[in-house]
């Protein structure tokens, strides 16, 4: 494993490094397995399917975590609230959790994460039920350095990884960011990318709010999809408390145009 970020110095220079990698996205395509084709598409391709009830009336979220890396129940509850507020699924939203043993590959590159999903994912999109896979990893991203970390990555149309080991390292770093806010913000932000934000498939109705200097992110500083929203330096410490950043009106309008709320 790469050396862990134990003593972060929240200077302007470090903030600049975090800006590059706190949220990472990989929308490369996979060879198509016909039995799982609906879940092997590029990032953002299922935005409308996730948001609307036109084809899929139910949403299943499968959380697979390495033993010892289970997310907080508070974070799962927050994710469920976020989804209920944004997606039209009259058949309901179901979130399940399941532990696996460590694959032992940390630090993980995106292909290794894809391979883990291929091995351990059980829930796939069928009939009127669309499925999302979330992996809580026991290590860091291979893109991490001593001064920059990746908190999460949305890498397929219905898939994301949360680097839980990195989140816990940040939380354990003295008066570090609150673990609930780290988990919940990462989950909400990466789901935003699954929903196609911002301009991932060039089908948003408000194309003018994508940050030209930070692709796939909103230019509104107060928005959940702003590129700094999931930076450790922006998330309050456990001694201060705070709230999860919300989507701004332009991002919400983009989701509503695709059938969301």
ROVEXDREN-909278 format. One record per residue: residue number from 1; residue in one letter; x, y, z of N, C-alpha, C in turn. Coordinates in nm, 3 decimals. Example, Ala and Ser with C-alpha at 12.3 -4.5 7.8 and 13.67 -1.06 7.14 Angstrom:
2
SITE  num  residuo      npx      npy      npz     capx     capy     capz      cpx      cpy      cpz
SITE    1        A    1.319   -0.569    0.780    1.230   -0.450    0.780    1.320   -0.330    0.780
SITE    2        S    1.285   -0.225    0.708    1.367   -0.106    0.714    1.290    0.003    0.787
//
This chain:
261
SITE  num  residuo      npx      npy      npz     capx     capy     capz      cpx      cpy      cpz
SITE    1        X    0.085   -0.121    0.000    0.000    0.000    0.000    0.088    0.124    0.000
SITE    2        X    0.045    0.225   -0.073    0.117    0.353   -0.070    0.114    0.409    0.070
SITE    3        X    0.211    0.489    0.104    0.212    0.549    0.237    0.086    0.629    0.259
SITE    4        X    0.026    0.614    0.379   -0.102    0.677    0.408   -0.084    0.821    0.448
SITE    5        X   -0.188    0.898    0.423   -0.184    1.040    0.456   -0.217    1.052    0.603
SITE    6        X   -0.116    1.064    0.687   -0.135    1.067    0.831   -0.131    1.207    0.888
SITE    7        X   -0.053    1.292    0.829   -0.037    1.427    0.885   -0.055    1.529    0.774
SITE    8        X   -0.178    1.557    0.742   -0.206    1.651    0.633   -0.186    1.793    0.679
SITE    9        X   -0.117    1.871    0.599   -0.101    2.012    0.628   -0.195    2.087    0.536
SITE   10        X   -0.301    2.143    0.592   -0.404    2.205    0.510   -0.362    2.344    0.466
SITE   11        X   -0.257    2.350    0.389   -0.208    2.476    0.336   -0.272    2.500    0.200
SITE   12        X   -0.252    2.618    0.146   -0.306    2.647    0.014   -0.246    2.555   -0.090
SITE   13        X   -0.119    2.521   -0.076   -0.056    2.433   -0.172   -0.120    2.295   -0.168
SITE   14        X   -0.142    2.243   -0.046   -0.203    2.112   -0.033   -0.344    2.114   -0.087
SITE   15        X   -0.416    2.221   -0.061   -0.551    2.233   -0.113   -0.550    2.222   -0.265
SITE   16        X   -0.452    2.284   -0.327   -0.444    2.278   -0.473   -0.426    2.135   -0.520
SITE   17        X   -0.344    2.056   -0.447   -0.326    1.918   -0.485   -0.455    1.839   -0.466
SITE   18        X   -0.525    1.863   -0.356   -0.650    1.792   -0.330   -0.753    1.823   -0.437
SITE   19        X   -0.749    1.943   -0.490   -0.846    1.982   -0.592   -0.839    1.888   -0.712
SITE   20        X   -0.724    1.829   -0.735   -0.706    1.747   -0.853   -0.764    1.608   -0.837
SITE   21        X   -0.767    1.555   -0.715   -0.795    1.413   -0.703   -0.894    1.374   -0.596
SITE   22        X   -0.956    1.468   -0.526   -1.050    1.427   -0.422   -1.170    1.355   -0.480
SITE   23        X   -1.208    1.390   -0.600   -1.313    1.319   -0.672   -1.258    1.280   -0.807
SITE   24        X   -1.257    1.150   -0.834   -1.201    1.101   -0.959   -1.311    1.028   -1.034
SITE   25        X   -1.311    1.039   -1.167   -1.412    0.972   -1.248   -1.344    0.900   -1.362
SITE   26        X   -1.397    0.783   -1.396   -1.342    0.705   -1.505   -1.458    0.650   -1.585
SITE   27        X   -1.477    0.703   -1.706   -1.592    0.661   -1.785   -1.552    0.575   -1.904
SITE   28        X   -1.437    0.507   -1.893   -1.396    0.419   -2.000   -1.495    0.304   -2.015
SITE   29        X   -1.509    0.254   -2.137   -1.605    0.148   -2.163   -1.542    0.011   -2.143
SITE   30        X   -1.628   -0.089   -2.113   -1.585   -0.226   -2.093   -1.629   -0.312   -2.210
SITE   31        X   -1.559   -0.426   -2.230   -1.614   -0.524   -2.322   -1.752   -0.567   -2.270
SITE   32        X   -1.850   -0.579   -2.358   -1.986   -0.603   -2.314   -2.013   -0.752   -2.291
SITE   33        X   -2.055   -0.786   -2.169   -2.108   -0.917   -2.134   -2.259   -0.906   -2.154
SITE   34        X   -2.314   -0.982   -2.247   -2.454   -0.963   -2.285   -2.550   -0.984   -2.169
SITE   35        X   -2.514   -1.068   -2.072   -2.603   -1.093   -1.959   -2.600   -0.980   -1.857
SITE   36        X   -2.502   -0.891   -1.869   -2.488   -0.780   -1.774   -2.473   -0.646   -1.846
SITE   37        X   -2.517   -0.645   -1.972   -2.489   -0.531   -2.058   -2.539   -0.399   -2.003
SITE   38        X   -2.654   -0.400   -1.936   -2.712   -0.276   -1.886   -2.628   -0.212   -1.776
SITE   39        X   -2.536   -0.287   -1.718   -2.452   -0.235   -1.609   -2.306   -0.222   -1.648
SITE   40        X   -2.278   -0.230   -1.777   -2.140   -0.219   -1.826   -2.125   -0.105   -1.925
SITE   41        X   -2.198    0.002   -1.902   -2.195    0.117   -1.992   -2.108    0.228   -1.934
SITE   42        X   -2.086    0.329   -2.015   -2.002    0.441   -1.973   -2.073    0.528   -1.869
SITE   43        X   -1.995    0.600   -1.793   -2.048    0.687   -1.689   -2.150    0.785   -1.746
SITE   44        X   -2.264    0.796   -1.680   -2.368    0.889   -1.720   -2.469    0.833   -1.818
SITE   45        X   -2.442    0.715   -1.875   -2.531    0.659   -1.977   -2.667    0.617   -1.921
SITE   46        X   -2.674    0.591   -1.791   -2.801    0.549   -1.730   -2.862    0.657   -1.643
SITE   47        X   -2.823    0.781   -1.664   -2.873    0.891   -1.581   -3.026    0.896   -1.582
SITE   48        X   -3.084    0.896   -1.699   -3.230    0.905   -1.709   -3.297    0.781   -1.652
SITE   49        X   -3.237    0.665   -1.673   -3.293    0.541   -1.619   -3.291    0.542   -1.466
SITE   50        X   -3.186    0.598   -1.409   -3.177    0.607   -1.263   -3.276    0.708   -1.206
SITE   51        X   -3.296    0.816   -1.277   -3.375    0.926   -1.224   -3.526    0.912   -1.248
SITE   52        X   -3.564    0.861   -1.363   -3.705    0.859   -1.401   -3.769    0.724   -1.372
SITE   53        X   -3.900    0.718   -1.391   -3.975    0.593   -1.376   -4.025    0.542   -1.511
SITE   54        X   -3.974    0.598   -1.619   -4.022    0.561   -1.752   -4.000    0.413   -1.783
SITE   55        X   -3.883    0.361   -1.745   -3.850    0.220   -1.772   -3.835    0.143   -1.642
SITE   56        X   -3.762    0.201   -1.548   -3.734    0.134   -1.421   -3.807    0.204   -1.308
SITE   57        X   -3.891    0.129   -1.237   -3.971    0.187   -1.129   -3.913    0.158   -0.991
SITE   58        X   -3.808    0.076   -0.987   -3.744    0.041   -0.860   -3.592    0.059   -0.873
SITE   59        X   -3.529    0.089   -0.760   -3.383    0.105   -0.755   -3.328    0.018   -0.643
SITE   60        X   -3.230   -0.065   -0.676   -3.159   -0.144   -0.577   -3.014   -0.097   -0.570
SITE   61        X   -2.968   -0.068   -0.450   -2.829   -0.028   -0.428   -2.761   -0.139   -0.350
SITE   62        X   -2.661   -0.201   -0.412   -2.586   -0.309   -0.348   -2.452   -0.254   -0.299
SITE   63        X   -2.434   -0.254   -0.167   -2.309   -0.208   -0.107   -2.228   -0.330   -0.065
SITE   64        X   -2.109   -0.342   -0.121   -2.016   -0.448   -0.085   -1.895   -0.381   -0.019
SITE   65        X   -1.863   -0.421    0.101   -1.751   -0.361    0.173   -1.655   -0.468    0.221
SITE   66        X   -1.528   -0.434    0.226   -1.429   -0.523    0.284   -1.451   -0.527    0.435
SITE   67        X   -1.442   -0.644    0.493   -1.462   -0.660    0.637   -1.379   -0.556    0.713
SITE   68        X   -1.446   -0.483    0.802   -1.381   -0.376    0.877   -1.397   -0.240    0.815
SITE   69        X   -1.456   -0.233    0.695   -1.472   -0.106    0.625   -1.619   -0.073    0.601
SITE   70        X   -1.708   -0.124    0.682   -1.850   -0.096    0.666   -1.879    0.051    0.690
SITE   71        X   -1.956    0.114    0.602   -1.990    0.256    0.623   -2.082    0.273    0.743
SITE   72        X   -2.084    0.392    0.797   -2.173    0.424    0.909   -2.318    0.413    0.865
SITE   73        X   -2.403    0.364    0.955   -2.546    0.356    0.923   -2.602    0.494    0.897
SITE   74        X   -2.549    0.594    0.965   -2.593    0.732    0.943   -2.568    0.774    0.798
SITE   75        X   -2.457    0.729    0.742   -2.426    0.762    0.603   -2.520    0.692    0.507
SITE   76        X   -2.556    0.568    0.537   -2.649    0.494    0.452   -2.787    0.558    0.458
SITE   77        X   -2.828    0.598    0.577   -2.957    0.667    0.591   -2.959    0.796    0.511
SITE   78        X   -2.847    0.868    0.516   -2.836    0.993    0.442   -2.843    0.968    0.291
SITE   79        X   -2.778    0.862    0.244   -2.785    0.827    0.102   -2.928    0.795    0.061
SITE   80        X   -2.997    0.719    0.143   -3.136    0.685    0.111   -3.223    0.809    0.103
SITE   81        X   -3.202    0.902    0.196   -3.278    1.029    0.193   -3.246    1.108    0.067
SITE   82        X   -3.118    1.112    0.030   -3.075    1.184   -0.090   -3.141    1.125   -0.215
SITE   83        X   -3.142    0.993   -0.225   -3.202    0.928   -0.341   -3.352    0.948   -0.346
SITE   84        X   -3.417    0.935   -0.232   -3.562    0.956   -0.228   -3.600    1.098   -0.271
SITE   85        X   -3.511    1.193   -0.243   -3.539    1.332   -0.278   -3.516    1.360   -0.426
SITE   86        X   -3.442    1.273   -0.497   -3.401    1.305   -0.633   -3.452    1.210   -0.739
SITE   87        X   -3.483    1.085   -0.706   -3.522    0.989   -0.810   -3.670    0.956   -0.801
SITE   88        X   -3.729    0.928   -0.915   -3.869    0.886   -0.923   -3.874    0.735   -0.934
SITE   89        X   -3.892    0.669   -0.822   -3.900    0.523   -0.819   -4.020    0.482   -0.733
SITE   90        X   -4.139    0.481   -0.794   -4.260    0.447   -0.717   -4.256    0.308   -0.656
SITE   91        X   -4.175    0.219   -0.712   -4.161    0.084   -0.657   -4.069    0.077   -0.538
SITE   92        X   -4.000    0.188   -0.508   -3.917    0.195   -0.389   -3.768    0.183   -0.415
SITE   93        X   -3.692    0.214   -0.311   -3.546    0.206   -0.313   -3.502    0.108   -0.205
SITE   94        X   -3.418    0.013   -0.244   -3.367   -0.086   -0.149   -3.215   -0.077   -0.144
SITE   95        X   -3.160   -0.071   -0.022   -3.015   -0.069   -0.002   -2.976   -0.190    0.080
SITE   96        X   -2.887   -0.272    0.025   -2.837   -0.389    0.098   -2.686   -0.375    0.119
SITE   97        X   -2.636   -0.443    0.222   -2.493   -0.440    0.252   -2.441   -0.582    0.272
SITE   98        X   -2.317   -0.604    0.230   -2.258   -0.736    0.240   -2.107   -0.723    0.251
SITE   99        X   -2.047   -0.802    0.340   -1.903   -0.796    0.362   -1.831   -0.904    0.281
SITE  100        X   -1.709   -0.871    0.236   -1.622   -0.969    0.172   -1.484   -0.960    0.237
SITE  101        X   -1.404   -1.060    0.215   -1.266   -1.055    0.261   -1.184   -0.965    0.169
SITE  102        X   -1.076   -0.912    0.220   -0.995   -0.820    0.142   -0.939   -0.887    0.016
SITE  103        X   -0.954   -0.822   -0.100   -0.890   -0.875   -0.221   -0.739   -0.866   -0.215
SITE  104        X   -0.687   -0.780   -0.125   -0.543   -0.772   -0.102   -0.465   -0.703   -0.211
SITE  105        X   -0.530   -0.612   -0.284   -0.462   -0.548   -0.397   -0.430   -0.401   -0.377
SITE  106        X   -0.448   -0.351   -0.257   -0.427   -0.207   -0.235   -0.282   -0.169   -0.256
SITE  107        X   -0.257   -0.053   -0.316   -0.352    0.045   -0.369   -0.419   -0.006   -0.496
SITE  108        X   -0.545    0.035   -0.517   -0.625   -0.016   -0.626   -0.625    0.079   -0.746
SITE  109        X   -0.604    0.023   -0.865   -0.629    0.102   -0.985   -0.772    0.072   -1.032
SITE  110        X   -0.820    0.148   -1.128   -0.959    0.135   -1.169   -0.989   -0.003   -1.226
SITE  111        X   -0.897   -0.062   -1.300   -0.922   -0.194   -1.355   -0.936   -0.297   -1.244
SITE  112        X   -0.858   -0.284   -1.139   -0.871   -0.377   -1.027   -1.006   -0.362   -0.958
SITE  113        X   -1.055   -0.238   -0.948   -1.188   -0.216   -0.892   -1.294   -0.279   -0.980
SITE  114        X   -1.281   -0.265   -1.111   -1.375   -0.328   -1.204   -1.373   -0.480   -1.188
SITE  115        X   -1.254   -0.536   -1.172   -1.242   -0.681   -1.156   -1.310   -0.728   -1.027
SITE  116        X   -1.296   -0.649   -0.920   -1.363   -0.682   -0.794   -1.514   -0.680   -0.812
SITE  117        X   -1.563   -0.579   -0.881   -1.707   -0.573   -0.910   -1.751   -0.696   -0.990
SITE  118        X   -1.676   -0.730   -1.093   -1.712   -0.844   -1.176   -1.719   -0.973   -1.095
SITE  119        X   -1.633   -0.985   -0.994   -1.629   -1.106   -0.912   -1.738   -1.109   -0.805
SITE  120        X   -1.766   -0.994   -0.744   -1.850   -0.995   -0.625   -1.989   -0.933   -0.644
SITE  121        X   -2.010   -0.862   -0.753   -2.142   -0.802   -0.772   -2.247   -0.910   -0.796
SITE  122        X   -2.360   -0.898   -0.727   -2.469   -0.994   -0.742   -2.595   -0.932   -0.801
SITE  123        X   -2.613   -0.803   -0.783   -2.735   -0.735   -0.825   -2.714   -0.665   -0.960
SITE  124        X   -2.796   -0.702   -1.059   -2.789   -0.642   -1.191   -2.928   -0.592   -1.232
SITE  125        X   -2.929   -0.502   -1.326   -3.054   -0.444   -1.374   -3.135   -0.550   -1.447
SITE  126        X   -3.260   -0.569   -1.402   -3.350   -0.666   -1.465   -3.492   -0.610   -1.466
SITE  127        X   -3.565   -0.641   -1.568   -3.706   -0.602   -1.579   -3.723   -0.453   -1.548
SITE  128        X   -3.801   -0.418   -1.445   -3.823   -0.277   -1.414   -3.743   -0.232   -1.292
SITE  129        X   -3.632   -0.301   -1.267   -3.553   -0.282   -1.145   -3.409   -0.250   -1.184
SITE  130        X   -3.365   -0.126   -1.161   -3.228   -0.087   -1.195   -3.139   -0.099   -1.071
SITE  131        X   -3.017   -0.147   -1.091   -2.927   -0.176   -0.979   -2.799   -0.094   -0.988
SITE  132        X   -2.750   -0.054   -0.870   -2.625    0.021   -0.857   -2.533   -0.055   -0.761
SITE  133        X   -2.405   -0.058   -0.794   -2.304   -0.126   -0.713   -2.210   -0.024   -0.651
SITE  134        X   -2.188   -0.035   -0.517   -2.093    0.051   -0.449   -1.995   -0.036   -0.371
SITE  135        X   -1.867   -0.017   -0.395   -1.763   -0.092   -0.324   -1.691   -0.001   -0.226
SITE  136        X   -1.687   -0.042   -0.099   -1.610    0.029    0.003   -1.478   -0.044    0.021
SITE  137        X   -1.371    0.018   -0.027   -1.242   -0.047   -0.037   -1.161   -0.034    0.092
SITE  138        X   -1.071   -0.130    0.109   -0.984   -0.132    0.228   -0.847   -0.074    0.198
SITE  139        X   -0.838    0.011    0.100   -0.709    0.071    0.066   -0.728    0.199   -0.011
SITE  140        X   -0.621    0.249   -0.064   -0.620    0.376   -0.135   -0.631    0.355   -0.286
SITE  141        X   -0.653    0.465   -0.355   -0.643    0.466   -0.500   -0.496    0.466   -0.540
SITE  142        X   -0.466    0.401   -0.650   -0.328    0.400   -0.700   -0.285    0.538   -0.748
SITE  143        X   -0.380    0.630   -0.763   -0.347    0.767   -0.805   -0.302    0.854   -0.688
SITE  144        X   -0.315    0.805   -0.565   -0.280    0.886   -0.449   -0.130    0.910   -0.438
SITE  145        X   -0.098    1.024   -0.379    0.041    1.056   -0.347    0.047    1.095   -0.201
SITE  146        X    0.162    1.139   -0.156    0.175    1.184   -0.017    0.099    1.314    0.008
SITE  147        X    0.058    1.382   -0.096   -0.010    1.510   -0.078   -0.147    1.516   -0.144
SITE  148        X   -0.194    1.406   -0.202   -0.326    1.408   -0.264   -0.392    1.271   -0.249
SITE  149        X   -0.523    1.272   -0.229   -0.597    1.148   -0.213   -0.725    1.151   -0.294
SITE  150        X   -0.773    1.034   -0.332   -0.901    1.018   -0.399   -0.998    0.959   -0.299
SITE  151        X   -1.113    1.025   -0.280   -1.212    0.976   -0.186   -1.307    0.876   -0.251
SITE  152        X   -1.341    0.899   -0.375   -1.434    0.810   -0.444   -1.425    0.827   -0.594
SITE  153        X   -1.474    0.726   -0.666   -1.471    0.730   -0.812   -1.598    0.665   -0.867
SITE  154        X   -1.668    0.736   -0.953   -1.777    0.677   -1.032   -1.715    0.632   -1.164
SITE  155        X   -1.722    0.503   -1.195   -1.642    0.453   -1.307   -1.722    0.377   -1.413
SITE  156        X   -1.846    0.342   -1.386   -1.936    0.287   -1.486   -2.072    0.355   -1.469
SITE  157        X   -2.167    0.318   -1.552   -2.298    0.383   -1.546   -2.374    0.356   -1.418
SITE  158        X   -2.344    0.244   -1.352   -2.411    0.211   -1.226   -2.311    0.161   -1.121
SITE  159        X   -2.191    0.214   -1.123   -2.088    0.163   -1.034   -2.002    0.275   -0.976
SITE  160        X   -1.966    0.259   -0.849   -1.872    0.353   -0.788   -1.792    0.282   -0.679
SITE  161        X   -1.679    0.340   -0.643   -1.598    0.293   -0.533   -1.578    0.407   -0.435
SITE  162        X   -1.580    0.375   -0.306   -1.546    0.469   -0.200   -1.422    0.414   -0.130
SITE  163        X   -1.319    0.495   -0.122   -1.194    0.450   -0.059   -1.204    0.472    0.092
SITE  164        X   -1.274    0.378    0.157   -1.306    0.393    0.298   -1.181    0.400    0.386
SITE  165        X   -1.078    0.327    0.349   -0.954    0.331    0.426   -0.896    0.471    0.425
SITE  166        X   -0.904    0.539    0.313   -0.856    0.677    0.303   -0.943    0.769    0.389
SITE  167        X   -1.074    0.751    0.384   -1.164    0.833    0.464   -1.134    0.818    0.613
SITE  168        X   -1.109    0.695    0.656   -1.081    0.673    0.797   -0.945    0.730    0.837
SITE  169        X   -0.849    0.726    0.746   -0.719    0.790    0.773   -0.736    0.939    0.795
SITE  170        X   -0.816    1.002    0.711   -0.841    1.145    0.724   -0.911    1.176    0.856
SITE  171        X   -1.009    1.093    0.890   -1.084    1.112    1.014   -0.993    1.095    1.136
SITE  172        X   -0.901    1.000    1.130   -0.813    0.971    1.243   -0.699    1.070    1.258
SITE  173        X   -0.686    1.159    1.162   -0.573    1.253    1.162   -0.601    1.371    1.255
SITE  174        X   -0.584    1.346    1.386   -0.606    1.452    1.484   -0.749    1.500    1.479
SITE  175        X   -0.767    1.627    1.452   -0.900    1.686    1.443   -0.944    1.688    1.297
SITE  176        X   -0.942    1.570    1.234   -0.971    1.560    1.092   -1.118    1.573    1.061
SITE  177        X   -1.153    1.565    0.931   -1.293    1.579    0.890   -1.381    1.473    0.955
SITE  178        X   -1.507    1.508    0.975   -1.604    1.416    1.034   -1.627    1.297    0.941
SITE  179        X   -1.622    1.174    0.994   -1.632    1.055    0.910   -1.768    1.046    0.841
SITE  180        X   -1.875    1.078    0.912   -2.008    1.077    0.850   -2.013    1.174    0.733
SITE  181        X   -1.963    1.295    0.751   -1.966    1.393    0.642   -1.876    1.351    0.526
SITE  182        X   -1.763    1.286    0.556   -1.677    1.234    0.450   -1.751    1.128    0.368
SITE  183        X   -1.810    1.031    0.436   -1.880    0.923    0.367   -2.001    0.975    0.290
SITE  184        X   -2.085    1.051    0.358   -2.209    1.096    0.295   -2.182    1.190    0.178
SITE  185        X   -2.090    1.283    0.194   -2.059    1.375    0.086   -2.004    1.300   -0.035
SITE  186        X   -1.916    1.203   -0.010   -1.859    1.124   -0.120   -1.969    1.046   -0.192
SITE  187        X   -2.058    0.982   -0.117   -2.167    0.906   -0.178   -2.259    0.995   -0.260
SITE  188        X   -2.300    1.109   -0.204   -2.390    1.199   -0.275   -2.322    1.253   -0.402
SITE  189        X   -2.196    1.295   -0.388   -2.124    1.355   -0.500   -2.107    1.254   -0.614
SITE  190        X   -2.066    1.132   -0.581   -2.045    1.033   -0.686   -2.176    0.988   -0.748
SITE  191        X   -2.284    0.984   -0.670   -2.415    0.957   -0.731   -2.451    1.068   -0.828
SITE  192        X   -2.413    1.192   -0.796   -2.435    1.301   -0.890   -2.373    1.273   -1.024
SITE  193        X   -2.255    1.213   -1.024   -2.190    1.178   -1.151   -2.265    1.064   -1.220
SITE  194        X   -2.316    0.966   -1.144   -2.397    0.862   -1.206   -2.521    0.923   -1.272
SITE  195        X   -2.572    1.032   -1.212   -2.687    1.103   -1.268   -2.650    1.190   -1.388
SITE  196        X   -2.522    1.188   -1.427   -2.479    1.262   -1.545   -2.425    1.400   -1.518
SITE  197        X   -2.420    1.439   -1.391   -2.368    1.572   -1.357   -2.216    1.571   -1.353
SITE  198        X   -2.151    1.671   -1.411   -2.213    1.783   -1.482   -2.168    1.773   -1.628
SITE  199        X   -2.264    1.761   -1.720   -2.230    1.756   -1.862   -2.154    1.633   -1.905
SITE  200        X   -2.167    1.522   -1.830   -2.086    1.404   -1.861   -2.120    1.345   -1.998
SITE  201        X   -2.249    1.341   -2.030   -2.291    1.292   -2.162   -2.339    1.406   -2.253
SITE  202        X   -2.309    1.529   -2.213   -2.347    1.648   -2.291   -2.498    1.656   -2.314
SITE  203        X   -2.577    1.607   -2.217   -2.722    1.611   -2.232   -2.791    1.692   -2.124
SITE  204        X   -2.715    1.771   -2.048   -2.775    1.858   -1.948   -2.842    1.976   -2.017
SITE  205        X   -2.949    2.028   -1.959   -3.016    2.143   -2.019   -2.943    2.272   -1.988
SITE  206        X   -2.864    2.271   -1.881   -2.786    2.390   -1.845   -2.638    2.361   -1.866
SITE  207        X   -2.595    2.367   -1.989   -2.455    2.337   -2.019   -2.361    2.446   -1.972
SITE  208        X   -2.417    2.564   -1.942   -2.330    2.677   -1.908   -2.286    2.678   -1.762
SITE  209        X   -2.322    2.576   -1.683   -2.276    2.578   -1.544   -2.167    2.474   -1.518
SITE  210        X   -2.114    2.411   -1.623   -1.999    2.324   -1.605   -1.874    2.410   -1.592
SITE  211        X   -1.791    2.378   -1.494   -1.668    2.451   -1.468   -1.568    2.422   -1.580
SITE  212        X   -1.533    2.521   -1.655   -1.444    2.500   -1.770   -1.304    2.459   -1.728
SITE  213        X   -1.268    2.484   -1.604   -1.136    2.446   -1.555   -1.135    2.313   -1.480
SITE  214        X   -1.254    2.261   -1.452   -1.266    2.135   -1.379   -1.383    2.057   -1.439
SITE  215        X   -1.354    1.984   -1.545   -1.457    1.915   -1.621   -1.542    1.825   -1.533
SITE  216        X   -1.670    1.813   -1.570   -1.768    1.727   -1.503   -1.808    1.779   -1.366
SITE  217        X   -1.779    1.904   -1.338   -1.815    1.964   -1.210   -1.884    2.098   -1.232
SITE  218        X   -1.964    2.136   -1.133   -2.042    2.259   -1.140   -1.956    2.380   -1.104
SITE  219        X   -1.984    2.492   -1.166   -1.907    2.612   -1.139   -1.958    2.690   -1.018
SITE  220        X   -2.072    2.647   -0.959   -2.130    2.717   -0.845   -2.062    2.671   -0.717
SITE  221        X   -1.991    2.757   -0.645   -1.914    2.714   -0.528   -1.996    2.649   -0.418
SITE  222        X   -2.124    2.685   -0.407   -2.208    2.631   -0.300   -2.273    2.498   -0.336
SITE  223        X   -2.244    2.444   -0.454   -2.311    2.323   -0.503   -2.235    2.196   -0.464
SITE  224        X   -2.310    2.088   -0.442   -2.252    1.957   -0.415   -2.157    1.914   -0.525
SITE  225        X   -2.185    1.952   -0.649   -2.103    1.909   -0.761   -1.990    2.006   -0.794
SITE  226        X   -1.971    2.107   -0.712   -1.853    2.193   -0.726   -1.730    2.107   -0.699
SITE  227        X   -1.621    2.129   -0.773   -1.507    2.039   -0.764   -1.443    2.036   -0.625
SITE  228        X   -1.464    2.141   -0.546   -1.406    2.143   -0.412   -1.498    2.086   -0.306
SITE  229        X   -1.622    2.050   -0.342   -1.721    2.016   -0.240   -1.683    1.893   -0.160
SITE  230        X   -1.609    1.800   -0.221   -1.571    1.678   -0.151   -1.424    1.678   -0.109
SITE  231        X   -1.363    1.794   -0.110   -1.225    1.802   -0.062   -1.222    1.787    0.090
SITE  232        X   -1.126    1.713    0.143   -1.114    1.703    0.289   -1.104    1.839    0.356
SITE  233        X   -1.043    1.934    0.288   -1.028    2.068    0.347   -1.158    2.144    0.354
SITE  234        X   -1.260    2.100    0.279   -1.390    2.168    0.280   -1.490    2.101    0.374
SITE  235        X   -1.460    1.980    0.420   -1.552    1.906    0.505   -1.520    1.934    0.651
SITE  236        X   -1.618    1.978    0.729   -1.592    2.019    0.868   -1.537    1.905    0.952
SITE  237        X   -1.460    1.941    1.055   -1.405    1.842    1.147   -1.514    1.795    1.243
SITE  238        X   -1.487    1.684    1.312   -1.586    1.628    1.404   -1.612    1.718    1.522
SITE  239        X   -1.520    1.809    1.553   -1.540    1.899    1.666   -1.625    2.020    1.631
SITE  240        X   -1.639    2.045    1.501   -1.714    2.163    1.456   -1.857    2.126    1.417
SITE  241        X   -1.873    2.010    1.354   -2.005    1.974    1.303   -2.031    2.046    1.173
SITE  242        X   -2.136    2.008    1.103   -2.168    2.073    0.977   -2.271    1.994    0.900
SITE  243        X   -2.304    2.043    0.782   -2.405    1.983    0.698   -2.344    1.939    0.565
SITE  244        X   -2.409    1.843    0.502   -2.367    1.799    0.369   -2.405    1.905    0.267
SITE  245        X   -2.314    1.938    0.178   -2.342    2.036    0.075   -2.454    1.987   -0.016
SITE  246        X   -2.543    2.076   -0.055   -2.659    2.041   -0.137   -2.635    2.073   -0.284
SITE  247        X   -2.717    2.016   -0.370   -2.715    2.051   -0.511   -2.772    2.191   -0.530
SITE  248        X   -2.715    2.265   -0.624   -2.770    2.398   -0.653   -2.887    2.384   -0.752
SITE  249        X   -2.956    2.495   -0.776   -3.078    2.492   -0.858   -3.052    2.447   -1.001
SITE  250        X   -2.938    2.481   -1.059   -2.909    2.442   -1.197   -2.890    2.291   -1.208
SITE  251        X   -2.819    2.232   -1.112   -2.801    2.086   -1.115   -2.934    2.015   -1.092
SITE  252        X   -3.015    2.067   -1.001   -3.146    2.007   -0.977   -3.232    2.014   -1.103
SITE  253        X   -3.228    2.126   -1.172   -3.305    2.140   -1.296   -3.259    2.040   -1.401
SITE  254        X   -3.128    2.014   -1.407   -3.076    1.914   -1.500   -3.131    1.776   -1.467
SITE  255        X   -3.136    1.743   -1.338   -3.189    1.612   -1.297   -3.338    1.603   -1.327
SITE  256        X   -3.410    1.709   -1.303   -3.555    1.710   -1.330   -3.583    1.694   -1.478
SITE  257        X   -3.499    1.750   -1.562   -3.517    1.738   -1.708   -3.499    1.594   -1.754
SITE  258        X   -3.428    1.513   -1.675   -3.407    1.372   -1.707   -3.505    1.281   -1.634
SITE  259        X   -3.604    1.342   -1.570   -3.707    1.261   -1.504   -3.693    1.252   -1.354
SITE  260        X   -3.594    1.321   -1.297   -3.579    1.320   -1.153   -3.667    1.423   -1.085
SITE  261        X   -3.647    1.437   -0.955   -3.727    1.530   -0.876   -3.651    1.662   -0.855
//
